[in-house]
Amino acid sequence: MANVEKLQEHLKNAKSKLSEAKGTEAEVRNLKKKTKRLARKSNKITATEKMAELKKKKKKDRKAGTSD
């Protein structure tokens, strides 16, 4: 499984390629799809880690933490 740092690095590279893209519309569209996919994947991993940390806490503490 990929870690978040690697995904962020790939996302940064994909965004730079997208900004420099001068190809056909299909190539640009595929690069946009790739950047969105990588962003979703990295966000999902970070959210999963955060939820795992919250699950370690007691239920009362979890509810108190969300109101901050």
C-alpha distance (Angstrom), angle and dihedral (degrees) to the residues before:
residue distance angle dihedral
M1 . . .
A2 3.79 . .
N3 3.75 120.1 .
V4 3.78 124.5 -129.6
E5 3.80 95.2 -109.4
K6 3.80 92.1 56.4
L7 3.80 91.2 47.1
Q8 3.80 91.6 50.1
E9 3.80 89.3 50.6
H10 3.81 91.9 50.4
L11 3.80 90.1 46.2
K12 3.81 91.2 52.3
N13 3.81 90.9 50.0
A14 3.80 91.9 47.8
K15 3.82 91.5 50.2
S16 3.78 91.4 51.1
K17 3.80 90.9 49.7
L18 3.80 89.4 49.1
S19 3.80 92.3 52.4
E20 3.81 90.4 50.3
A21 3.82 94.8 42.7
K22 3.78 114.4 124.7
G23 3.80 97.3 161.4
T24 3.74 131.7 108.7
E25 3.78 123.6 -52.5
A26 3.80 90.4 -102.5
E27 3.80 92.5 56.9
V28 3.80 91.9 48.4
R29 3.80 91.0 47.7
N30 3.80 91.1 51.2
L31 3.80 91.0 50.3
K32 3.82 90.2 51.0
K33 3.80 89.8 50.5
K34 3.79 90.3 49.7
T35 3.80 93.5 51.7
K36 3.80 92.2 48.3
R37 3.80 91.5 47.6
L38 3.80 93.0 50.0
A39 3.80 91.6 47.1
R40 3.81 91.7 51.0
K41 3.78 91.7 47.6
S42 3.80 94.5 51.2
N43 3.81 91.6 44.9
K44 3.79 90.4 50.3
I45 3.81 92.3 52.6
T46 3.80 93.0 49.2
A47 3.80 91.5 47.1
T48 3.81 90.9 49.7
E49 3.80 90.8 51.5
K50 3.79 91.0 48.7
M51 3.81 92.1 49.6
A52 3.80 90.7 48.9
E53 3.80 89.5 54.5
L54 3.80 90.7 48.8
K55 3.80 91.2 50.2
K56 3.80 89.3 58.0
K57 3.81 89.8 62.1
K58 3.77 124.4 77.4
K59 3.77 117.0 -95.6
K60 3.82 94.7 -108.2
D61 3.79 91.4 51.6
R62 3.80 91.5 49.2
K63 3.80 92.1 54.4
A64 3.79 91.6 47.3
G65 3.80 90.6 51.0
T66 3.80 94.5 55.1
S67 3.78 94.4 57.7
D68 3.83 92.7 60.6
